[in-house]
Structures are given as structure tokens and as C-alpha cells.
Amino acid sequence: MKEIMKKKYIVYGSQAIENQIGFLFSRTPKDWDVLSSSPKKSARELERKLDRVSGGDFFFSRPSFFKKTTHKVIYKGADMKPNTSDDIGIVDFSKYEGQETVNVRGIKMVKLKEIIKDKRRSLSNKKFMFRHDKDRSDINRIKEFRRLRL
């Protein structure tokens, strides 16, 4: 959290939704999605910092399979081998593309309307069929929050 504030990164995805609509309406976030001007460099820096803090080589970074401009920082899991089934994603760094932001408790986050626009774009793309349930759920949760808030 301090690293995100210090480096002035922008949070998006399920963490941004949870921080803007509350934990009662959002699904439980599993990782952090962060926008950065240089995702590869940011992922490498965070990996090194986490390894230094943990006192070993427990993390690795790699580009995403679906979007090569996205870089992931991943915990190696119990077997301590990268790219196995027990690995746990920690942070996904993507390129900042001019999304509108809002400041929530000192952290820049993508606005809900931008998140909905992105989720709808994902729903219309068959390549991201594996995400459709999550994206539909997120859109419905945001709509329900807005309906109850007004």
C-alpha cells in the first residue's frame, strides 16, 4: 500500500471496486491490479523488494499470457518453483492509458464508470470468455451499489 502511494501508481480492478463501493458489495479481491508508466520495470522492482523483505527468492515476475504489456509479480508457492500450479499472483502491472481516476484515502484509483466501460468491452470479446462471469458479477454489484446509494 505504501509502495503504491509512494510510486503514485493507479489501482484498478477488484481492489478499486472494493475501495469505492465497500466490501459488502464487492467480491473478494485475490490480487492487486496496478497501472504504471513502465509495467516491466515496476514488476521487477517489486519482485526484488519482496524478495529482499522476505529474505529469500520467493517471488518472480513474467509477462501475462494474454496481454504481453501486462507484467505479473507471482509468489512461487510451496514447491518454490516458478510457473507451477501452486503459484499465487500478487500484483499485475499494466500500462496506464489515460483512464479517469479518483483519490480514495490517498491512493489513486480508476473511476467506477471507467471500470464498467472496460468490463463491458471484455464481455463483448470472445477471447476473454474465461472472465465473463466475473465481469458480469462486477457490473451487477456496481449497479446495485449505485441503486441503493441513491
C-alpha positions, 0 to 999 in steps of 0.5 A: 500500500505504501509502495503504491502511494509512494510510486503514485501508481493507479489501482484498478480492478477488484481492489478499486471496486472494493475501495469505492463501493465497500466490501459488502458489495464487492467480491473478494479481491485475490490480487492487486491490479496496478497501472504504471508508466513502465509495467516491466520495470515496476514488476521487477522492482517489486519482485526484488523488494519482496524478495529482499523483505522476505529474505529469500527468492520467493517471488518472480515476475513474467509477462501475462499470457494474454496481454504481453504489456501486462507484467505479473509479480507471482509468489512461487508457492510451496514447491518454490518453483516458478510457473507451477500450479501452486503459484499465487499472483500478487500484483499485475502491472499494466500500462496506464492509458489515460483512464479517469481516476479518483483519490480514495484515502490517498491512493489513486484509483480508476473511476467506477464508470471507467471500470464498467466501460472496460468490463463491458468491452471484455464481455463483448470479446470472445477471447476473454470468455474465461472472465465473463462471469466475473465481469458480469458479477462486477457490473451487477454489484456496481449497479446495485451499489449505485441503486441503493446509494441513491 
